[in-house]
Amino acid sequence: MKLSESNALCCRLVWFALLVSILLAETALSIRFPDRISQVPIDPPKQPLKSAVFALGSFWRSEAVFGCLDGVVRTTVGYAGGSKANPEYRSLGDHAESVQIEYDPKLVNFRQLLEVFWSSHDSRQVFGQGPDVGSQYRSIIFTNGSEESRLAAVSKEREQTKSKSSIVTTQIQQLGTFYPAEPEHQKFELKRNPFLLQLIGNLPEVELESSSLAAKLNSYSAELCPTKIQKQIDAKIDNIIKKGWPILREL
Ligand SMILES: *[C@@H]1O[C@H](CO)[C@@H](O)[C@H](O)[C@H]1NC(C)=O
């Protein structure tokens, strides 16, 4: 091999090595600094919803008690507190009629839900609520974790001290399985009001069950929203009626 030839080969090898190292470096760089940063979501991930379950008499009414609260995203009626597998309305076994509340913990907390729970039924009535008689209407706070159990116990004690002449019957139970009830029991108060159903565009059942708007209007229909909100919704509905028929999409 002539000297010039071996120089040329050497140069080619050097170039090749350089090229490889540049390519490798690029790969390494692109791993460390992805060039698609703009596609990474800027908003922090939404805080997951929390869920609470209460039993306080007929679940038709219970669902309406919580549906209008700020921060409540979804309500579902169902069966909880017993041992029967797959309970149904006509054979719910040892379960209690219950409501599951999915809420945004930044807007409302378990303690506030407890306050609404206590102020929305008679926790001293034995074996029922109002005219609804039977253990399926018993009063229960379901808890998940020691902090919720503590808050529930404290609130029950406070409730008991309000009057010693009768016993607060409310039970505090660790939440087991919550069995959602049949569709016809979901948003029952709203379904009694075909006019309101029409106003929100006759949502299909699945949407009705998961919709915050339906949860609110379910309360409104039962006149269980706070007076101020009840009036705001009245005004909004009046306005829609006056203007024609845009569908009510939010409150
Ligand atoms: C209890 O709370 C934890 C944490 O918030 C949650 O992951 C879990 O699903 C809850 N359990 C029930 C039965 O709701």
The ligand as an ORCA input file, in Angstrom:
! r2SCAN-3c Opt
* xyz 0 1
  C     -60.855      4.176     48.930
  O     -60.020      5.275     48.666
  C     -58.931      4.986     47.828
  C     -58.031      6.213     47.758
  O     -58.771      7.398     47.639
  C     -59.462      4.557     46.464
  O     -58.406      4.242     45.605
  C     -60.377      3.348     46.637
  O     -60.951      3.019     45.404
  C     -61.465      3.646     47.647
  N     -62.232      2.437     47.913
  C     -63.537      2.357     47.714
  C     -64.176      1.058     48.065
  O     -64.199      3.294     47.282
*
